Amino acid sequence: MGYGPGSALRPFPAPHLHEGPTTAGMMFSVVLCLLPAGIWGVLLFGQRALHVLLVSVGASLLTELAVSGLFLRRFTLADGSALLTGLLLGYSLPPAVPLFIPAAASFFAIAVIKQSFGGLGRNWLNPALGARVFVMFSWTGPMTRWQAPLAAADVLSGATPLGLAKEALSHPVPGLRGPIELLLAGLRPSGLRAGPLSDLLQRLGRLAPAGYGQMALGNVAGCIGEGSALLLALGSIYLFVKKIIAWEIPAAYLGSFGLLAWAFGGLPFGAGLFRGDAAFHLLAGGLALGALYMAADPVTSPLKRPGRLIFGLGCGALTFLLRTWGSQPEGVALAVVLMNMFVPLLNRIGGRPISREAEQ
Amino acid sequence: MKERAFIGGLARQNPLLVYLLGLCPALAVSDLVSKALGLGAGVILVLLAAVAAARLLRPVIPERLQPIAWLVLVAALVSLVDLAMQAYLPALRQQLGVYLQLLAVNCLILGLVERLARSRSLSRCLRLAAGQGAGFTLALLLIALVREVLGSGTITLFPLGSFGGVIRVPGLSLYPVRVLSLAAGALLLLGYLAALAGRLMARGRKAEQRSAG
């Protein structure tokens, strides 16, 4: 993309038309787009999930207020970034964590990752993801205790789909050809609790093959807000249309990850090349949340298209490697955090800054 | 500033928090208080002996061979401390592992020996070396205290009589912040402490300027 003479995009002197986007406006749009998935998560996992979300958002707002008040003497709560960080963080925690974990994670996200480096726009890690990595390594036990959804008709309890897949990789099951079979093997057809929610789940689940349908709906054990890939994707459509998130990053991320999972995902199961279950891996775990809402965070992602594409590719490849050969079932958070560190380098690819080009 | 030779090492010329010297052992052994104390004692001993020996040997060693000579000297002293520790404090030696031997190429020690060998006054030399060693040990101890209390919920000292050597911090030993006891936590904490030291020094400088002007 060039900005020089002859290109369609040229810097012009004022007056300009202004659409009126503000940081706060962007933040609140993202929060709104995230809300359906969160409400769904609370419906699925119950009151406990709501408590976790409230604590993480509350602690995030309080920390922002305290740190900006004490050190910056400035009121920064209104930019909405602390609210968004708290919400994203809550979404990426298991519903059954002890409540000190969301509080500690929010404090770490705001005070250490964001404000220590100069506040919004200067943090070099996505605060929510960095804090998730922090609590994951600090309190691995509580962070990997899962809870099955409340209305879990047709679903197994306890393990997440990715946890099952990981387990199968370390203890091979004879005759197993892919991770979805494990999920289906664990399905319990007897509804645990009849009610409007489980009815709805069953009806919706029939739209896709059983296991995949339930995974897209988020009716499996997992983090509060990451479950429903469907709702997260629906919410992100608005963000794509308004160009709040750059399409290149999720596209490169999901594309490269899906391709790798399809090409090599079957190898550990002995199924050979190009036999991997890409749909399972795309729907499982925190990929939708990570790729759509966290990797594309405008502060911690590259500015230009080539950089964004490489960033997405790196996230996809690392996520696949970590999920398949890492010690933990999930790798989204680590992959994105690792790629966040390369952003300053990636920003040097794809042309010089506009101002310098205009000088010549 | 003559009277500041010792105190300077503790505060304004702190090798760890201000000059960021000797980071490698500092980050590696600051996860337990006992390790920090052991390495700190080793640094003080080696530093004092090396500075004194270098100061005395300087007239008989040709100028261009001096850096190599100091290296040999420091390595020999570190080996001495290492052997003594193996003999009398085997458990601590085990904990410190290779980091005690790595003091032989520690930039803090080598740099200080190189600098002080030219100094005129032996007593000032020793005070400076003691100050730097003590400053390093204190900073290391501070980092280790924070890391161990928050990261493991314990304070590890040395077993003495009926005292087992480990104090458990109530409440924290159940769910410690384990990241702080990992390498990442050491860097994080050192960054905050260095920033704090910088802020305090800037404030001190301002106060000095005000009182001078």
Interface residues (C-beta under 8 A of the other chain):
Chain A: P98 F100 A104 V112 S116 F134 F137 S138 W139 T140 P142
Chain B: Y175 P176 V177 R178 V179 L180 L182 A184 L188 Y192
